[in-house]
Amino acid sequence: MRKLKSQGVGIFLISHDMPDVFGLSDRLTVMKNGRMVGTYRTAEVTEDEVLGMIIAGKQPEGKAQTHSL
């Protein structure tokens, strides 16, 4: 996947493995119960904030969302 990313190929990765998500993605979208919680640049959120979105279904305060995928 890293090789494809370096070649500019877009990849959809569906995972709960935070090291993989943060190591491979530029943007991430969190969903809870089939509904989108938010889309953020990976560099602008922490793993704890993402886990909070997954568990509570709430966006982190003070973080700007990116445009939807």
C-alpha positions as CSV (number, residue, x, y, z in Angstrom):
1,M,0.0,0.0,0.0
2,R,2.9,2.4,0.7
3,K,4.2,1.8,-2.8
4,L,0.8,2.6,-4.3
5,K,0.5,5.7,-2.2
6,S,3.9,6.9,-3.3
7,Q,2.7,6.5,-6.9
8,G,-0.3,8.7,-6.2
9,V,-2.8,5.9,-6.3
10,G,-5.9,6.6,-4.1
11,I,-6.7,3.8,-1.6
12,F,-9.7,3.2,0.6
13,L,-8.6,1.5,3.8
14,I,-11.2,0.4,6.2
15,S,-9.6,-0.4,9.6
16,H,-9.8,0.0,13.3
17,D,-6.1,-0.4,13.6
18,M,-5.0,3.1,14.5
19,P,-1.3,2.7,13.7
20,D,-2.2,1.5,10.2
21,V,-4.7,4.3,9.8
22,F,-2.3,7.0,10.9
23,G,0.7,5.5,9.1
24,L,-1.0,5.2,5.7
25,S,-3.7,7.8,5.4
26,D,-3.8,11.5,4.5
27,R,-7.4,11.8,5.4
28,L,-9.8,9.7,7.5
29,T,-13.5,9.5,7.9
30,V,-15.1,8.1,11.0
31,M,-18.4,6.4,11.0
32,K,-20.6,5.2,13.8
33,N,-23.7,3.1,13.4
34,G,-23.7,3.7,9.6
35,R,-23.5,7.5,9.9
36,M,-20.6,9.7,9.1
37,V,-19.2,11.4,12.2
38,G,-16.6,13.5,10.3
39,T,-13.7,13.7,7.8
40,Y,-10.4,15.1,8.9
41,R,-6.8,15.4,7.7
42,T,-4.9,12.7,9.6
43,A,-2.2,15.1,10.7
44,E,-4.7,17.4,12.3
45,V,-6.3,14.9,14.7
46,T,-4.9,12.6,17.4
47,E,-5.5,8.9,17.9
48,D,-7.4,9.7,21.1
49,E,-9.7,12.1,19.2
50,V,-10.4,9.5,16.6
51,L,-11.2,6.9,19.2
52,G,-13.5,9.4,20.9
53,M,-15.3,9.8,17.6
54,I,-15.6,6.0,17.2
55,I,-16.9,5.5,20.7
56,A,-19.0,8.6,21.4
57,G,-19.9,9.5,17.8
58,K,-19.0,13.2,18.5
59,Q,-16.6,15.4,16.6
60,P,-13.6,16.8,18.5
61,E,-14.0,20.4,19.6
62,G,-12.0,23.0,17.7
63,K,-11.1,20.8,14.8
64,A,-12.0,21.8,11.2
65,Q,-13.4,19.0,9.0
66,T,-12.1,18.5,5.4
67,H,-14.4,18.1,2.5
68,S,-16.1,14.7,2.3
69,L,-14.4,12.0,0.3
